[in-house]
């Protein structure tokens, strides 16, 4: 219970940092760094690493590790925390004990921009109350062994849309692209079973008139004897599947031929979120272009709702419906694709189509 509330709070702090970095164009241009080729997602011609990513990741590690010592060595994220400023200096970004010390470190990254550094440091060290966050605050108590948990962070999922910063367009309440597809993902998993147990998804850029604004911060808990989530609606079958624009055309055609409407949306985390929200019945991806930091948080929420994320290849090739799992030793890539679903009956329909 305490850990869940803490994850909700740090997700909102992360959202505040993401928003702060986008509000000042001069600041944002300073923050963008192109990723090294060995870090870049192969799906994109250009992939970006921002100080916002790194700073959020280190803030989550700092805050959660400080509150829950058992987890301090088991929190992992997408980014390394070495940032290079415009002068070519390599600086290890981390949260210092005081706001002033963090500001001084960030000032080095920002080429002496004291005002920007101070603003970001104030967000990192801000104390937030959970009641100020747009979510259904958890009410039910549950026990969890922290020593068995690992945590995956995706500080800003859908980085390309975050960098480009467009308002995007919408189809059937699904945000196809733009800032509304950006999410902060923080998920916890059981290191013994490999299964996700707790997840928080924060959407920093929703507006007051956006669909389901009250669910700007979504969470779920999926333990063997306890399930709970942030007041999510019952899913209604829509015959809609979220899919990547780069998906195999043969797979797309199979689905269309069986009267399934395809919606190509940005961001792995957001596409899974469309399933969680009941806007799509499934998310199908045959390629190995998602990672554990993309899936851990939304996977936990789906399991809390009775859904799951399966290994695409094993499921479609008749090896059984096997959940993807998480560990500290394995490769971070979901190398053989995924199928995210909320309703098992629709999953069976989709699998039959894909096998045909």
C-alpha positions as CSV (number, residue, x, y, z in Angstrom):
1,X,0.0,0.0,0.0
2,X,2.7,2.5,1.0
3,X,4.8,1.6,-2.1
4,X,1.8,2.0,-4.4
5,X,1.1,5.5,-3.0
6,X,4.8,6.4,-3.3
7,X,4.8,5.3,-7.0
8,X,1.8,7.4,-7.7
9,X,3.5,10.4,-6.2
10,X,6.8,10.0,-8.1
11,X,4.9,9.5,-11.3
12,X,3.3,12.9,-10.8
13,X,6.7,14.4,-10.0
14,X,7.9,12.9,-13.2
15,X,5.0,14.4,-15.1
16,X,5.8,17.8,-13.6
17,X,9.4,17.5,-14.8
18,X,8.3,16.5,-18.3
19,X,5.9,19.5,-18.5
20,X,8.5,21.9,-17.2
21,X,11.0,20.8,-19.8
22,X,8.5,21.4,-22.6
23,X,7.3,24.9,-21.5
24,X,10.5,26.7,-22.4
25,X,11.7,26.2,-26.0
26,X,15.1,27.5,-25.3
27,X,15.5,25.1,-22.4
28,X,14.1,22.2,-24.5
29,X,16.6,22.7,-27.2
30,X,19.4,22.5,-24.7
31,X,18.1,19.2,-23.3
32,X,17.8,17.2,-26.5
33,X,20.6,14.8,-27.2
34,X,20.8,12.2,-29.9
35,X,21.2,8.7,-28.6
36,X,24.3,6.6,-29.4
37,X,23.7,3.9,-32.1
38,X,23.9,1.1,-29.5
39,X,21.1,2.8,-27.5
40,X,18.7,3.7,-30.3
41,X,15.5,1.9,-30.9
42,X,15.9,0.2,-34.4
43,X,12.4,1.3,-35.3
44,X,13.4,5.0,-35.6
45,X,15.7,6.8,-37.9
46,X,16.4,9.1,-35.1
47,X,15.9,8.4,-31.4
48,X,16.4,10.9,-28.7
49,X,17.7,11.0,-25.2
50,X,16.7,14.0,-23.1
51,X,17.8,15.3,-19.8
52,X,14.1,15.0,-18.8
53,X,14.3,11.2,-19.3
54,X,17.5,10.9,-17.2
55,X,16.4,13.3,-14.5
56,X,13.0,11.6,-14.1
57,X,14.6,8.1,-13.9
58,X,17.2,9.3,-11.3
59,X,14.4,11.0,-9.3
60,X,12.4,7.9,-9.1
61,X,15.4,5.8,-8.1
62,X,16.3,8.3,-5.5
63,X,12.9,8.8,-4.0
64,X,11.8,5.2,-4.0
65,X,15.2,3.9,-3.0
66,X,15.3,6.3,-0.1
67,X,11.8,5.4,1.2
68,X,12.2,1.6,0.6
69,X,15.7,0.5,1.2
70,X,14.9,-3.1,0.1
71,X,14.3,-1.8,-3.4
72,X,17.3,0.5,-3.8
73,X,19.4,-1.9,-5.7
74,X,16.6,-3.3,-7.8
75,X,15.3,-0.2,-9.7
76,X,16.2,-0.1,-13.4
77,X,15.4,2.2,-16.2
78,X,15.7,2.7,-19.9
79,X,18.4,5.4,-19.8
80,X,22.0,5.5,-18.6
81,X,22.6,8.6,-16.5
82,X,25.6,10.0,-18.3
83,X,24.7,13.2,-20.2
84,X,27.0,15.2,-22.5
85,X,26.6,19.0,-22.6
86,X,27.3,21.2,-25.6
87,X,30.9,21.6,-24.6
88,X,31.5,17.8,-24.8
89,X,31.7,17.3,-21.0
90,X,30.3,14.0,-19.7
91,X,28.4,14.5,-16.5
92,X,26.7,11.8,-14.4
93,X,23.2,13.1,-13.6
94,X,21.9,12.2,-10.1
95,X,19.8,13.6,-7.4
96,X,21.9,15.2,-4.7
97,X,20.9,15.5,-1.0
98,X,19.8,19.1,-1.3
99,X,18.0,21.1,-4.0
100,X,20.9,23.5,-4.2
101,X,23.4,20.7,-4.9
102,X,21.1,19.2,-7.6
103,X,20.7,22.6,-9.1
104,X,24.5,23.1,-9.2
105,X,25.0,19.7,-11.0
106,X,22.2,20.5,-13.5
107,X,23.8,23.8,-14.2
108,X,26.9,22.0,-15.4
109,X,24.8,20.0,-17.9
110,X,22.9,23.1,-19.0
111,X,26.0,25.1,-19.9
112,X,25.7,27.5,-16.9
113,X,21.9,28.1,-17.3
114,X,21.2,28.8,-13.7
115,X,17.6,29.6,-14.1
116,X,16.7,26.4,-15.9
117,X,18.8,24.3,-13.5
118,X,17.1,25.8,-10.5
119,X,13.6,25.3,-11.9
120,X,14.3,21.6,-12.7
121,X,15.9,21.0,-9.3
122,X,12.9,22.5,-7.5
123,X,10.6,20.0,-9.3
124,X,12.9,17.1,-8.4
125,X,12.9,18.1,-4.7
126,X,9.3,19.1,-4.5
127,X,7.1,17.4,-1.9
128,X,3.7,16.4,-3.4
129,X,0.6,15.2,-1.6
130,X,-1.2,12.3,-3.2
131,X,-4.6,14.0,-2.8
132,X,-3.5,16.7,-5.3
133,X,-3.1,14.1,-8.1
134,X,-5.9,13.3,-10.6
135,X,-6.5,9.7,-9.7
136,X,-8.6,7.4,-7.5
137,X,-6.4,7.2,-4.4
138,X,-6.0,3.6,-3.3
139,X,-8.1,2.8,-0.2
140,X,-7.6,-1.0,0.4
141,X,-4.6,-2.3,2.3
142,X,-2.5,-5.2,1.1
143,X,0.7,-6.8,2.1
144,X,3.7,-7.3,-0.3
145,X,7.2,-8.5,0.3
146,X,9.5,-5.7,-0.9
147,X,12.6,-7.9,-0.9
148,X,11.2,-9.9,-3.8
149,X,10.4,-6.9,-6.0
150,X,12.2,-5.3,-8.9
151,X,11.1,-2.0,-10.6
152,X,11.2,-1.0,-14.2
153,X,11.0,2.7,-15.2
154,X,10.3,4.3,-18.6
155,X,10.7,7.9,-17.6
156,X,9.2,9.3,-20.8
157,X,7.7,6.7,-23.2
158,X,7.0,7.9,-26.7
159,X,10.1,10.2,-26.7
160,X,9.8,11.1,-30.4
161,X,6.4,12.6,-29.9
162,X,7.6,14.4,-26.7
163,X,10.5,15.9,-28.7
164,X,8.3,17.0,-31.6
165,X,5.6,18.4,-29.3
166,X,2.6,18.5,-31.6
167,X,-0.9,18.4,-30.2
168,X,-1.6,15.3,-32.4
169,X,-4.9,14.0,-33.7
170,X,-7.5,11.6,-32.4
171,X,-9.5,8.7,-33.7
172,X,-12.4,7.3,-31.7
173,X,-10.9,8.8,-28.5
174,X,-7.5,7.2,-29.2
175,X,-4.7,9.7,-29.6
176,X,-3.0,8.6,-32.8
177,X,0.1,10.8,-32.2
178,X,1.3,13.9,-30.4
179,X,1.9,14.8,-26.8
180,X,-1.2,12.9,-25.6
181,X,0.6,9.6,-26.4
182,X,3.4,10.4,-24.0
183,X,3.4,8.4,-20.7
184,X,5.4,7.9,-17.6
185,X,5.6,4.2,-16.8
186,X,6.7,2.7,-13.4
187,X,6.1,-1.0,-12.8
188,X,7.1,-3.5,-10.1
189,X,7.5,-7.2,-10.7
190,X,8.1,-10.3,-8.5
191,X,11.7,-11.4,-9.0
192,X,10.8,-15.0,-8.1
193,X,7.8,-15.5,-10.5
194,X,8.8,-12.9,-13.1
195,X,5.2,-11.6,-13.1
196,X,4.3,-7.9,-12.8
197,X,2.5,-7.0,-9.6
198,X,2.1,-3.2,-9.5
199,X,2.0,-0.5,-12.2
200,X,1.4,3.2,-12.5
201,X,0.9,5.1,-15.8
202,X,0.9,8.9,-15.8
203,X,-0.2,11.0,-18.8
204,X,1.4,14.4,-18.4
205,X,-0.2,16.2,-21.3
206,X,-3.9,15.6,-21.1
207,X,-6.0,18.8,-21.3
208,X,-9.1,19.6,-19.2
209,X,-11.4,18.6,-22.1
210,X,-9.7,15.3,-22.8
211,X,-11.5,12.0,-22.5
212,X,-11.1,10.4,-19.1
213,X,-9.1,13.3,-17.6
214,X,-9.9,12.0,-14.1
215,X,-7.7,9.0,-15.0
216,X,-4.6,11.0,-15.9
217,X,-2.8,8.8,-13.4
218,X,-3.8,5.1,-13.7
219,X,-2.6,2.3,-11.4
220,X,-3.2,-1.4,-10.8
221,X,-2.2,-4.1,-8.4
222,X,-2.2,-7.8,-9.3
223,X,-1.2,-10.1,-6.5
224,X,-2.2,-13.8,-6.1
225,X,-4.8,-12.9,-3.5
226,X,-5.5,-9.3,-4.2
227,X,-6.4,-7.2,-7.2
228,X,-7.3,-3.5,-7.4
229,X,-7.1,-0.6,-9.9
230,X,-8.0,3.0,-10.2
231,X,-11.7,2.9,-11.0
232,X,-11.3,1.7,-14.6
233,X,-14.5,1.1,-16.6
234,X,-15.6,-2.3,-17.7
235,X,-14.4,-3.1,-21.2
236,X,-16.9,-3.2,-24.1
237,X,-16.0,-5.2,-27.2
238,X,-15.2,-2.8,-30.1
239,X,-13.5,-4.9,-32.8
240,X,-10.6,-2.5,-32.6
241,X,-6.9,-3.4,-32.4
242,X,-4.1,-1.0,-31.7
243,X,-1.1,-1.7,-33.9
244,X,2.2,-0.2,-34.9
245,X,2.6,1.6,-38.3
246,X,5.6,-0.7,-39.0
247,X,3.6,-3.9,-38.4
248,X,3.8,-6.6,-41.1
249,X,1.3,-5.9,-43.8
250,X,0.2,-9.6,-44.0
251,X,-0.8,-9.4,-40.3
252,X,-2.7,-6.1,-40.9
253,X,-4.5,-7.6,-43.8
254,X,-5.6,-10.7,-41.9
255,X,-7.1,-8.5,-39.2
256,X,-8.9,-6.2,-41.6
257,X,-10.2,-9.1,-43.6
258,X,-11.9,-10.3,-40.4
259,X,-13.6,-7.0,-39.8
260,X,-11.2,-5.8,-37.2
261,X,-10.5,-2.0,-37.3
262,X,-6.9,-1.1,-36.9
263,X,-5.7,2.1,-35.2
264,X,-2.0,3.0,-35.6
265,X,-1.1,5.0,-32.4
266,X,2.3,6.2,-31.2
267,X,4.1,4.8,-28.1
268,X,4.2,1.2,-26.9
269,X,3.0,2.2,-23.4
270,X,0.1,4.2,-24.9
271,X,-1.0,1.4,-27.2
272,X,-1.3,-0.9,-24.2
273,X,-3.1,1.9,-22.4
274,X,-5.8,1.9,-25.1
275,X,-6.5,-1.7,-24.2
276,X,-6.6,-0.9,-20.4
277,X,-9.0,2.0,-21.1
278,X,-11.2,-0.2,-23.2
279,X,-10.7,1.9,-26.3
280,X,-9.1,-1.1,-28.1
281,X,-9.7,-4.8,-27.6
282,X,-6.0,-5.7,-28.1
283,X,-2.6,-4.5,-29.1
284,X,-0.8,-6.8,-31.5
285,X,2.9,-6.5,-32.2
286,X,4.8,-9.3,-34.0
287,X,8.2,-7.6,-33.8
288,X,10.8,-7.2,-31.0
289,X,10.6,-3.5,-30.7
290,X,9.2,-3.2,-27.1
291,X,11.2,-3.5,-23.9
292,X,10.6,-4.4,-20.3
293,X,10.4,-0.8,-19.3
294,X,7.6,-0.3,-21.9
295,X,5.5,-3.2,-20.7
296,X,6.0,-3.8,-16.9
297,X,3.7,-1.0,-15.6
298,X,0.8,-1.4,-18.1
299,X,1.2,-5.2,-17.8
300,X,0.5,-5.0,-14.1
301,X,-2.6,-2.9,-14.7
302,X,-3.9,-5.3,-17.3
303,X,-3.5,-8.2,-15.0
304,X,-5.4,-6.3,-12.3
305,X,-8.2,-6.1,-14.8
306,X,-8.1,-9.8,-15.7
307,X,-6.0,-9.3,-18.9
308,X,-2.4,-10.0,-19.7
309,X,0.4,-9.5,-22.2
310,X,1.5,-12.6,-24.0
311,X,4.5,-13.6,-26.0
312,X,3.3,-13.2,-29.6
313,X,5.5,-15.9,-31.2
314,X,4.7,-18.6,-28.6
315,X,1.0,-17.8,-28.7
316,X,0.6,-17.7,-32.5
317,X,2.8,-20.7,-33.1
318,X,0.8,-23.0,-30.8
319,X,3.2,-23.1,-28.0
320,X,0.6,-22.0,-25.5
321,X,-0.5,-18.6,-24.2
322,X,2.5,-17.6,-22.2
323,X,2.8,-14.3,-20.4
324,X,6.0,-12.2,-20.9
325,X,8.0,-12.1,-17.7
326,X,10.6,-9.9,-16.1
327,X,13.9,-10.5,-14.3
328,X,17.2,-8.8,-13.6
329,X,19.3,-11.1,-15.7
330,X,17.4,-11.4,-19.0
331,X,17.7,-9.2,-22.1
332,X,15.4,-6.2,-21.7
333,X,13.8,-6.7,-25.1
334,X,10.5,-8.5,-25.7
335,X,12.2,-10.1,-28.6
336,X,9.4,-12.2,-30.1
337,X,6.6,-9.6,-30.0
338,X,3.6,-9.2,-27.7
339,X,-0.2,-9.4,-27.6
340,X,-1.9,-7.2,-24.9
341,X,-5.5,-8.0,-24.1
342,X,-8.2,-7.4,-21.5
343,X,-10.9,-9.9,-22.5
344,X,-9.9,-13.5,-23.0
345,X,-12.7,-14.3,-25.4
346,X,-11.6,-11.6,-27.8
347,X,-8.0,-12.8,-27.4
348,X,-9.0,-16.2,-28.7
349,X,-10.7,-14.6,-31.7
350,X,-7.5,-12.6,-32.5
351,X,-5.2,-15.6,-32.1
352,X,-7.4,-17.7,-34.4
353,X,-7.2,-14.9,-37.0
354,X,-3.4,-14.6,-36.7
355,X,-3.0,-18.4,-37.0
356,X,-5.1,-18.6,-40.2
